[in-house]
Amino acid sequence: MQTDVILPLVAYLILVFGLSIYAWRRRQQGNFLTEYFLGNRSMGGFVLAMTLIGTYVSASSFIGGPGAAYKYGLGWVLLAMIQVPTMLLSLGILGKKFAILARRYNAITLNDMLYARYGSRLLVWFASLSLLVAFIGAMAVQFIGGARLLETVAHVPYNVGLLIFGVTIALYTAFGGFRASVLNDALQGIVMLIGTLLLLVGVIHAAGGLPEAVNKLAQINPELVDPHGSGQTLSMPFMASFWVLVCFGVIGLPNTAVRCISYRDSKALHRGIMIGTIVISVLMLGMHLSGALGRAILPNLTIPDQVLPELMMTVLPPLAAGVFLAAPTAAIMSNINAHLLQASASIVKDLYLSVYPQKVHNERYIRHLSSLTTLLLGLLVLLASWRPPEMIIWLNLLAFGGLEAVFLWPLVLGLYWERANAVGALSAMIGGAGSYTLLISITLPLAGFHPIVPSLAISLAAFLVGNSFGHRVVDAAASSTSH
């Protein structure tokens, strides 16, 4: 175990627990459910930007993404920049409208919004179960990525690293709630920025400068500097699919949507869009460019996902490597705590309290139930990660796509189409989930498109057809178009 590398990470984890204790003390104020799951809707612009980035940036961004750039070259860096408009799309399309309605309905979870809009308990149960299945898979990917990172860089055994991540995140999320999550997201966003810039500068310096690094890539394989990537992999259908999956489709991610009902005011929203766009641009460019240029320094890696840990140890001194190690650790932790908290909210608020609504008045009981549910979910995901698969980037995109196929159209059309109703929304959810699962499971020629593209088209068609058989909830639908 490399002590110089581990010490900055230990200091960072101590700071995380300090923020969580502060959040726990603040949790004693106000309504428990609103405070625990939404932080009393008090996020400012900077925290809003960082927590959205935290829910979006993950192990794939710091491990799988640079690995793909290492394999396919500078074309993948260009492809990764498709993700730059995500903050604008998420906050611009959902932001203000979502927040107005959430305050009107006193909505705490995404499913509260769906129930207020569509008036269907069946829809809420289907949405909750879909969310739980996808979130468990998404969190397992992050746990695996974090444990592998510690294993490669600091020689911490995989299972020990898994316990470090699992216990830390489960504890601080369970006891700190949403406020701990977003405060740590703000800290983690700063750490990710510092780590990204450190690594990029180190890679460019070690390669002899940017022009020299690009020349070395061209000597290794001219396709590494081609916009279509090594093997001409990055075709137009592939790039269009990628844009749908990791940019436009992000609007449909539940963990993104719930952030849109938690900010303080319009000023915070506008500032969040600006700060978030700048930060996501730096992170995406810095990490993927480091991975692509890393091939000029380490040309013979057999496993592309190892490029980031190997570069870290090659181009940075031990202490700086330890600081950088906190960056992907931060990305992983912030991504997990966002999923973990919302999964807990779905179980407690959307499922349990819908069956036992009288329990909502027993705040002490709900407080303990919420913390225990969050803790047990974290431990369950830890157990699910104990025997990891070989690849993680595609698993993460699988969970991403599944959530988008279920939630995108019910969210967007629910906000902007007055006549949208529960039959249409439920049809879209079932059609999206079913088609995505089927297309992922079997091999069909889709003209080079990722299954998310036809799945979203099928989900939209199902919404339009199903909508003709249902009746809208007049009060919610009318109010959704009056602001």
C-alpha positions as CSV (number, residue, x, y, z in Angstrom):
1,M,0.0,0.0,0.0
2,Q,1.4,3.4,-1.0
3,T,1.2,5.7,2.0
4,D,2.0,8.9,0.1
5,V,-0.9,8.3,-2.3
6,I,-3.3,7.2,0.4
7,L,-2.8,10.2,2.8
8,P,-4.5,12.9,0.7
9,L,-7.4,10.5,0.1
10,V,-7.8,9.9,3.9
11,A,-7.7,13.6,4.5
12,Y,-10.4,14.1,1.9
13,L,-12.6,11.4,3.5
14,I,-12.3,13.0,6.9
15,L,-13.5,16.3,5.3
16,V,-16.5,14.4,3.8
17,F,-17.5,13.1,7.2
18,G,-17.1,16.6,8.6
19,L,-19.6,18.1,6.1
20,S,-21.9,15.2,6.8
21,I,-21.9,15.9,10.5
22,Y,-22.8,19.5,9.8
23,A,-25.6,18.4,7.5
24,W,-26.9,16.0,10.2
25,R,-27.1,18.9,12.7
26,R,-29.0,21.0,10.1
27,R,-31.3,18.1,9.6
28,Q,-32.8,18.6,13.0
29,Q,-34.5,21.8,11.6
30,G,-37.7,21.9,9.6
31,N,-39.9,19.2,8.1
32,F,-37.9,15.9,8.1
33,L,-38.9,14.6,4.7
34,T,-38.3,17.9,2.9
35,E,-35.0,18.4,4.7
36,Y,-33.7,14.9,4.4
37,F,-34.6,14.4,0.7
38,L,-34.4,18.0,-0.7
39,G,-32.4,20.1,1.8
40,N,-35.4,22.4,2.2
41,R,-35.1,23.5,-1.4
42,S,-32.2,25.8,-0.5
43,M,-29.5,25.2,-3.1
44,G,-27.7,28.2,-4.5
45,G,-26.3,28.3,-8.0
46,F,-22.8,27.0,-7.3
47,V,-24.1,24.0,-5.3
48,L,-26.8,23.3,-7.9
49,A,-24.2,23.2,-10.6
50,M,-21.9,20.9,-8.7
51,T,-24.6,18.5,-7.5
52,L,-25.9,18.1,-11.0
53,I,-22.4,17.4,-12.3
54,G,-21.9,15.0,-9.4
55,T,-25.0,13.0,-10.4
56,Y,-23.8,13.0,-14.0
57,V,-20.0,12.5,-13.8
58,S,-19.2,9.0,-12.7
59,A,-16.6,6.2,-12.7
60,S,-17.2,5.9,-16.5
61,S,-16.2,9.6,-16.9
62,F,-12.9,9.1,-15.1
63,I,-12.1,5.5,-16.0
64,G,-14.1,4.2,-18.9
65,G,-14.2,7.5,-20.9
66,P,-10.4,8.1,-20.8
67,G,-10.0,4.4,-21.6
68,A,-12.1,4.7,-24.7
69,A,-10.2,7.9,-25.7
70,Y,-6.9,5.9,-25.3
71,K,-8.3,3.2,-27.6
72,Y,-10.0,5.3,-30.3
73,G,-7.9,8.5,-30.2
74,L,-8.7,12.2,-30.4
75,G,-12.0,11.4,-32.2
76,W,-13.4,10.2,-28.9
77,V,-12.4,13.5,-27.2
78,L,-14.5,15.3,-29.8
79,L,-17.3,12.9,-29.2
80,A,-17.2,13.4,-25.4
81,M,-17.7,17.1,-25.9
82,I,-21.2,16.3,-27.0
83,Q,-21.9,16.3,-23.3
84,V,-21.2,20.0,-22.8
85,P,-24.9,21.2,-23.2
86,T,-26.2,18.8,-20.6
87,M,-26.5,21.5,-17.9
88,L,-28.3,23.9,-20.2
89,L,-30.7,21.2,-21.4
90,S,-31.5,19.8,-17.9
91,L,-32.0,23.1,-16.1
92,G,-33.4,24.9,-19.1
93,I,-36.0,22.4,-20.1
94,L,-37.0,21.0,-16.6
95,G,-35.6,23.7,-14.2
96,K,-38.1,26.5,-13.6
97,K,-41.3,24.7,-14.7
98,F,-40.4,21.7,-12.6
99,A,-39.6,23.8,-9.5
100,I,-42.8,25.8,-9.8
101,L,-45.0,22.7,-9.9
102,A,-43.0,20.9,-7.2
103,R,-43.6,23.7,-4.8
104,R,-47.3,23.8,-5.7
105,Y,-47.7,20.1,-5.1
106,N,-45.3,20.0,-2.2
107,A,-43.5,17.3,-4.2
108,I,-40.5,15.7,-2.5
109,T,-39.6,13.0,-5.1
110,L,-39.9,12.7,-8.9
111,N,-42.8,10.2,-8.4
112,D,-44.7,12.8,-6.3
113,M,-44.5,15.0,-9.5
114,L,-45.7,12.1,-11.7
115,Y,-48.6,11.3,-9.4
116,A,-49.7,15.0,-9.1
117,R,-49.5,15.3,-12.9
118,Y,-51.1,12.0,-14.0
119,G,-53.0,10.8,-10.9
120,S,-52.1,7.2,-11.3
121,R,-50.8,5.1,-8.5
122,L,-50.0,2.2,-10.9
123,L,-47.7,4.5,-12.8
124,V,-45.9,5.6,-9.6
125,W,-45.3,1.9,-8.6
126,F,-44.0,1.0,-12.1
127,A,-41.7,4.1,-12.1
128,S,-40.4,3.4,-8.6
129,L,-39.6,-0.3,-9.3
130,S,-37.9,0.7,-12.6
131,L,-35.9,3.3,-10.8
132,L,-34.8,0.9,-8.1
133,V,-33.6,-1.8,-10.5
134,A,-31.6,0.7,-12.7
135,F,-30.2,2.6,-9.7
136,I,-28.9,-0.6,-8.1
137,G,-27.1,-1.5,-11.3
138,A,-25.7,2.1,-11.7
139,M,-24.4,2.2,-8.1
140,A,-22.8,-1.2,-8.4
141,V,-20.8,0.1,-11.4
142,Q,-19.5,3.0,-9.3
143,F,-18.6,0.8,-6.4
144,I,-16.7,-1.5,-8.8
145,G,-14.9,1.4,-10.5
146,G,-13.8,2.9,-7.1
147,A,-12.5,-0.4,-5.7
148,R,-10.6,-1.1,-8.9
149,L,-9.0,2.4,-8.8
150,L,-7.7,1.9,-5.3
151,E,-6.5,-1.6,-6.2
152,T,-4.5,-0.4,-9.2
153,V,-3.1,2.9,-7.8
154,A,-2.6,2.2,-4.1
155,H,-2.5,-1.6,-4.2
156,V,-5.4,-1.8,-1.8
157,P,-7.1,-5.2,-2.2
158,Y,-10.3,-5.0,-4.2
159,N,-12.6,-6.2,-1.4
160,V,-11.0,-3.7,1.1
161,G,-11.4,-0.9,-1.4
162,L,-15.0,-1.9,-1.9
163,L,-15.6,-1.7,1.9
164,I,-14.0,1.7,2.1
165,F,-16.3,3.1,-0.6
166,G,-19.4,1.2,0.5
167,V,-19.3,2.0,4.2
168,T,-18.2,5.6,3.8
169,I,-20.9,6.5,1.3
170,A,-23.7,4.5,3.0
171,L,-22.9,6.2,6.4
172,Y,-22.6,9.8,5.3
173,T,-25.7,9.6,3.0
174,A,-27.8,7.7,5.5
175,F,-27.2,10.2,8.3
176,G,-26.6,13.4,6.4
177,G,-29.4,13.1,3.8
178,F,-29.7,15.4,0.8
179,R,-27.9,18.3,2.5
180,A,-24.8,16.1,3.1
181,S,-25.1,14.8,-0.4
182,V,-25.1,18.3,-2.1
183,L,-22.5,19.8,0.2
184,N,-20.2,16.9,-0.5
185,D,-21.0,17.3,-4.2
186,A,-19.8,20.9,-4.1
187,L,-16.6,19.8,-2.4
188,Q,-16.2,16.9,-4.8
189,G,-16.8,19.1,-7.9
190,I,-13.8,21.3,-6.7
191,V,-11.7,18.2,-6.2
192,M,-12.6,16.9,-9.6
193,L,-11.6,20.2,-11.3
194,I,-8.2,20.3,-9.5
195,G,-7.5,16.7,-10.2
196,T,-8.4,17.0,-13.9
197,L,-6.1,20.0,-14.4
198,L,-3.3,18.4,-12.5
199,L,-3.4,15.2,-14.6
200,L,-3.8,17.1,-18.0
201,V,-0.8,19.3,-17.3
202,G,1.3,16.3,-16.1
203,V,0.4,14.3,-19.3
204,I,1.2,17.1,-21.7
205,H,4.5,17.8,-19.9
206,A,5.5,14.1,-19.9
207,A,4.7,13.8,-23.6
208,G,7.0,16.7,-24.5
209,G,4.2,19.2,-25.2
210,L,0.9,19.0,-27.1
211,P,2.3,19.0,-30.7
212,E,4.8,16.3,-29.8
213,A,2.1,14.1,-28.2
214,V,-0.2,14.4,-31.3
215,N,2.8,13.5,-33.5
216,K,3.4,10.4,-31.4
217,L,-0.2,9.4,-31.7
218,A,0.0,9.7,-35.5
219,Q,3.1,7.6,-35.6
220,I,1.4,4.8,-33.5
221,N,-1.7,4.9,-35.7
222,P,-2.8,7.7,-38.0
223,E,-6.4,6.9,-37.2
224,L,-5.8,8.0,-33.6
225,V,-5.9,11.6,-34.9
226,D,-8.8,11.1,-37.3
227,P,-12.2,12.4,-36.2
228,H,-13.8,9.0,-36.9
229,G,-11.3,7.2,-34.5
230,S,-9.4,4.1,-34.7
231,G,-11.1,1.5,-37.0
232,Q,-13.4,4.3,-38.2
233,T,-15.6,3.4,-35.2
234,L,-17.2,6.8,-34.7
235,S,-19.7,6.8,-37.5
236,M,-22.5,9.3,-37.8
237,P,-25.2,6.8,-36.4
238,F,-22.8,6.1,-33.5
239,M,-22.3,9.8,-32.7
240,A,-26.0,10.5,-33.0
241,S,-26.8,7.7,-30.6
242,F,-24.1,8.9,-28.2
243,W,-25.7,12.4,-28.3
244,V,-29.1,11.0,-27.5
245,L,-27.8,8.7,-24.7
246,V,-25.5,11.1,-22.8
247,C,-26.8,14.6,-23.8
248,F,-30.5,14.9,-24.8
249,G,-31.6,11.9,-22.9
250,V,-30.1,13.1,-19.6
251,I,-33.3,15.2,-19.3
252,G,-35.1,12.0,-18.5
253,L,-32.8,10.9,-15.7
254,P,-34.6,10.9,-12.3
255,N,-31.6,11.9,-10.3
256,T,-31.2,14.9,-12.6
257,A,-34.9,15.9,-12.4
258,V,-34.9,15.8,-8.6
259,R,-32.1,18.4,-8.5
260,C,-34.4,20.7,-10.5
261,I,-36.9,20.9,-7.6
262,S,-34.3,21.6,-4.9
263,Y,-32.8,25.0,-5.8
264,R,-33.5,28.2,-4.1
265,D,-34.6,30.7,-6.8
266,S,-34.3,31.8,-10.4
267,K,-31.0,33.5,-9.8
268,A,-29.6,30.2,-8.5
269,L,-31.0,28.4,-11.6
270,H,-29.3,30.8,-14.1
271,R,-26.0,30.8,-12.2
272,G,-26.1,27.0,-12.0
273,I,-26.5,26.7,-15.8
274,M,-23.5,29.0,-16.4
275,I,-21.2,27.4,-13.8
276,G,-22.3,23.9,-14.6
277,T,-21.6,24.3,-18.3
278,I,-18.1,25.7,-17.7
279,V,-17.2,22.9,-15.2
280,I,-18.5,20.1,-17.3
281,S,-16.6,21.4,-20.3
282,V,-13.3,21.4,-18.4
283,L,-13.9,18.0,-16.9
284,M,-14.9,16.3,-20.2
285,L,-12.1,17.9,-22.2
286,G,-9.5,17.4,-19.5
287,M,-10.2,13.7,-18.7
288,H,-10.7,12.5,-22.3
289,L,-7.8,14.4,-23.7
290,S,-5.6,13.0,-20.9
291,G,-6.7,9.5,-21.9
292,A,-6.1,10.1,-25.6
293,L,-2.7,11.7,-25.2
294,G,-1.7,9.1,-22.6
295,R,-1.2,6.6,-25.5
296,A,1.8,8.7,-26.5
297,I,3.3,8.0,-23.0
298,L,2.0,4.4,-22.4
299,P,1.5,2.9,-25.9
300,N,1.2,-0.7,-24.9
301,L,-1.6,-1.0,-22.4
302,T,-3.7,-4.1,-23.0
303,I,-6.7,-2.9,-20.9
304,P,-7.7,0.7,-21.9
305,D,-9.5,1.2,-18.6
306,Q,-6.1,1.1,-16.8
307,V,-4.9,4.3,-18.6
308,L,-6.0,6.7,-15.9
309,P,-4.5,4.9,-12.9
310,E,-1.3,4.2,-14.8
311,L,-0.9,7.8,-16.0
312,M,-1.5,9.0,-12.5
313,M,1.4,7.0,-11.2
314,T,3.6,7.8,-14.2
315,V,3.3,11.6,-14.7
316,L,2.5,12.8,-11.2
317,P,4.6,12.7,-8.0
318,P,3.1,10.5,-5.2
319,L,1.5,13.4,-3.3
320,A,0.0,14.9,-6.4
321,A,-1.2,11.4,-7.4
322,G,-2.9,11.2,-4.1
323,V,-4.7,14.5,-4.7
324,F,-5.7,13.3,-8.1
325,L,-6.9,10.0,-6.7
326,A,-9.5,12.0,-4.7
327,A,-10.9,13.3,-8.1
328,P,-12.3,10.1,-9.5
329,T,-13.1,9.1,-5.9
330,A,-15.2,12.3,-5.6
331,A,-16.9,11.6,-8.9
332,I,-17.8,8.1,-7.8
333,M,-19.0,9.1,-4.4
334,S,-21.1,12.0,-5.6
335,N,-22.8,9.8,-8.2
336,I,-23.5,7.0,-5.8
337,N,-25.0,9.3,-3.0
338,A,-27.3,10.9,-5.5
339,H,-28.7,7.5,-6.7
340,L,-28.7,6.1,-3.2
341,L,-30.7,9.0,-1.7
342,Q,-33.3,8.9,-4.5
343,A,-33.7,5.1,-4.3
344,S,-34.3,5.5,-0.6
345,A,-36.8,8.3,-1.3
346,S,-38.7,6.0,-3.7
347,I,-38.9,3.2,-1.1
348,V,-40.0,5.4,1.8
349,K,-42.0,8.2,0.2
350,D,-43.4,6.6,-2.9
351,L,-43.9,3.0,-1.9
352,Y,-44.1,2.6,1.9
353,L,-46.1,5.8,2.7
354,S,-48.5,5.2,-0.2
355,V,-49.5,1.9,1.6
356,Y,-49.3,3.4,5.1
357,P,-50.0,7.1,4.7
358,Q,-50.8,7.5,8.4
359,K,-47.2,6.9,9.3
360,V,-46.2,10.3,7.7
361,H,-47.2,12.0,11.0
362,N,-44.7,9.9,13.0
363,E,-41.6,11.9,12.2
364,R,-39.3,10.0,14.5
365,Y,-40.3,6.7,12.9
366,I,-39.9,8.1,9.4
367,R,-36.5,9.6,10.3
368,H,-35.2,6.2,11.5
369,L,-36.8,4.3,8.6
370,S,-35.3,6.7,6.0
371,S,-31.8,6.5,7.4
372,L,-32.0,2.7,7.8
373,T,-33.3,2.2,4.3
374,T,-30.5,4.3,2.9
375,L,-27.9,2.4,4.9
376,L,-29.3,-1.0,3.9
377,L,-29.5,-0.1,0.2
378,G,-25.8,0.9,0.3
379,L,-24.9,-2.4,1.9
380,L,-27.0,-4.3,-0.6
381,V,-25.2,-2.6,-3.5
382,L,-21.9,-3.3,-1.9
383,L,-22.7,-7.0,-1.8
384,A,-23.9,-6.9,-5.4
385,S,-20.4,-5.5,-6.3
386,W,-18.4,-8.2,-4.6
387,R,-17.9,-10.2,-7.7
388,P,-17.3,-7.6,-10.5
389,P,-17.6,-8.1,-14.3
390,E,-14.7,-7.2,-16.5
391,M,-16.1,-4.0,-18.1
392,I,-17.9,-1.1,-16.5
393,I,-18.4,1.7,-19.1
394,W,-21.1,-0.2,-21.0
395,L,-22.8,-1.3,-17.8
396,N,-23.1,2.3,-16.8
397,L,-24.5,3.3,-20.2
398,L,-27.0,0.4,-19.9
399,A,-28.4,1.8,-16.7
400,F,-28.4,5.3,-18.2
401,G,-30.4,4.2,-21.2
402,G,-32.9,2.2,-19.2
403,L,-33.8,5.2,-17.1
404,E,-34.1,7.5,-20.1
405,A,-36.3,5.0,-22.0
406,V,-38.7,4.9,-19.0
407,F,-38.8,8.5,-17.8
408,L,-37.9,10.9,-20.7
409,W,-41.3,11.3,-22.4
410,P,-43.5,11.2,-19.3
411,L,-41.4,14.0,-17.8
412,V,-41.1,16.2,-20.9
413,L,-44.6,15.8,-22.3
414,G,-46.1,15.9,-18.8
415,L,-44.6,19.4,-18.4
416,Y,-45.3,20.8,-21.9
417,W,-48.4,18.9,-23.3
418,E,-51.6,19.8,-21.7
419,R,-53.5,16.8,-22.9
420,A,-51.0,14.2,-21.7
421,N,-52.6,11.6,-19.5
422,A,-51.7,8.6,-17.3
423,V,-52.5,5.9,-20.0
424,G,-50.1,7.6,-22.4
425,A,-47.4,8.0,-19.8
426,L,-47.7,4.4,-18.5
427,S,-47.7,3.1,-22.1
428,A,-44.5,5.1,-22.8
429,M,-42.8,3.7,-19.7
430,I,-43.7,0.1,-20.5
431,G,-42.9,0.5,-24.2
432,G,-39.6,2.2,-23.5
433,A,-38.5,-0.3,-20.8
434,G,-39.6,-3.4,-22.8
435,S,-38.1,-2.3,-26.1
436,Y,-34.8,-1.2,-24.5
437,T,-34.5,-4.5,-22.6
438,L,-35.2,-6.5,-25.7
439,L,-32.9,-4.6,-28.0
440,I,-30.0,-4.7,-25.5
441,S,-30.5,-8.5,-25.0
442,I,-30.5,-9.5,-28.7
443,T,-28.4,-8.5,-31.7
444,L,-30.4,-6.7,-34.4
445,P,-29.1,-4.6,-37.3
446,L,-30.1,-1.0,-36.3
447,A,-28.2,0.8,-39.0
448,G,-25.4,1.5,-36.5
449,F,-27.7,3.2,-33.9
450,H,-27.6,2.4,-30.2
451,P,-30.8,0.7,-28.9
452,I,-31.7,3.9,-27.0
453,V,-32.6,5.6,-30.3
454,P,-35.3,3.1,-31.4
455,S,-36.4,2.6,-27.8
456,L,-37.2,6.3,-27.3
457,A,-39.0,6.4,-30.7
458,I,-41.1,3.4,-29.6
459,S,-41.7,5.0,-26.2
460,L,-42.9,8.2,-27.9
461,A,-45.2,6.3,-30.2
462,A,-46.6,4.3,-27.3
463,F,-47.3,7.6,-25.4
464,L,-49.2,9.1,-28.4
465,V,-51.2,5.9,-29.0
466,G,-52.0,5.3,-25.3
467,N,-52.8,8.9,-24.7
468,S,-55.8,8.6,-27.0
469,F,-57.4,6.1,-24.6
470,G,-57.0,8.0,-21.4
471,H,-58.3,11.2,-19.7
472,R,-56.1,13.9,-18.4
473,V,-56.0,15.0,-14.7
474,V,-57.6,18.5,-15.3
475,D,-56.2,20.4,-12.3
476,A,-52.5,19.3,-12.7
477,A,-52.5,19.5,-16.5
478,A,-54.0,22.9,-16.6
479,S,-51.5,24.2,-14.0
480,S,-48.6,22.7,-15.8
481,T,-49.2,25.1,-18.8
482,S,-50.0,28.2,-16.9
483,H,-46.4,29.0,-16.0
